[in-house]
């Protein structure tokens, strides 16, 4: 019995979010232990070729003003000399489909200064990636963490600047098990946002 309790405690510690002080801004930043990762197969280019979206959940406490973000990293295993497609995607809204519910995330205009530390924010170790920050809520993260099926897609913009409703979107499917770490993160978030 004691061994089982020790094992459960060790597993909880492995999933516990990390926290650091951003020395540039003085903000306390809490980060999920593992990102959510979504992948889009690109087998027409090569075997195991994929485009990815990694989402790292982050809580930023700026002297009591608390905001929750998903930091998006858009990257690929495909060697593309022009990375313009990734930059274009980073500017678009992102939708997460979670068990039939759609969570709409709009990128903030500029990445906050306290969210530039790629090492702490679990950026993929790749040569080219694009970043986006999406404001979200604790409730949305709890729902995503508890859902059984997840996918993500970028919402293309129409010519008039509005969101395009009728175009076919590329759907990134959930890749990996970041939901357990996201649940541990959401459970420890400050309730008063």
Helices and strands as residue ranges (DSSP letters): H 2-15, E 18-21, E 28-31, E 36-41, E 50-62, E 65-76, H 84-90, E 93-98, E 101-105, G 113-115, E 130-136, H 138-146, E 150-155, E 172-174, H 178-188
